Amino acid sequence: MIDWWMVIVNGLWIFGLAVLLASFSYSRFMKSQKMQIDPSHHHDWITSFFHLGLLFFVLGITLASASWLERAVGGIGLVGVIYSYLHILRDLSSRNPGVILKL
């Protein structure tokens, strides 16, 4: 029998790792092409996608852990990633009011 819970949980951290890799790859591509874009705008979106991927990765690893100690450490990491991601979104919305999230 297929354990669908573990399939979903492992899919979360794999998806998070894919988003992390995509953000790094896109950042390198833009740097190699020397695109004429606003560097602060580029940095904001790369950082936002990086933290989103990190959020999915830590969430998947935390949910897939077996012992309570692993879950406690993962939960602390998850709270840190969520806190950091919300600050990034707040910073983005303060520079561009009404675009992403108003906290």
C-alpha positions, 0 to 999 in steps of 0.5 A: 500500500502506498503511504500517501502522507509520506509521498506528499511530505517528501514532495514538499521538500523536493519541491522546495529544493527545486525552487532553491535551485531555480532561484540560484540558476536564474540569478546566475543566468541574469548575471551572465547575460548582464541584463539591464534591469533594476538590481534592487528589483532583481534581488528582491524577487530572487530573495523572495523565491529563495525563501519560499523554496527554503520554507517548503524544504524545511516544512517537508523535512520537519514533517518527514522527521520521525523523532520528536527532537527532529521535529522540535529542531525543524519547528524552530527552523520553520519559525525562523524561515517564516519570520524571515520570509514575512520580513522580506514580503513586508519590505517589498510591500513598503517599497511598492505599496499594495503589490505583495503584502501589507503587514 
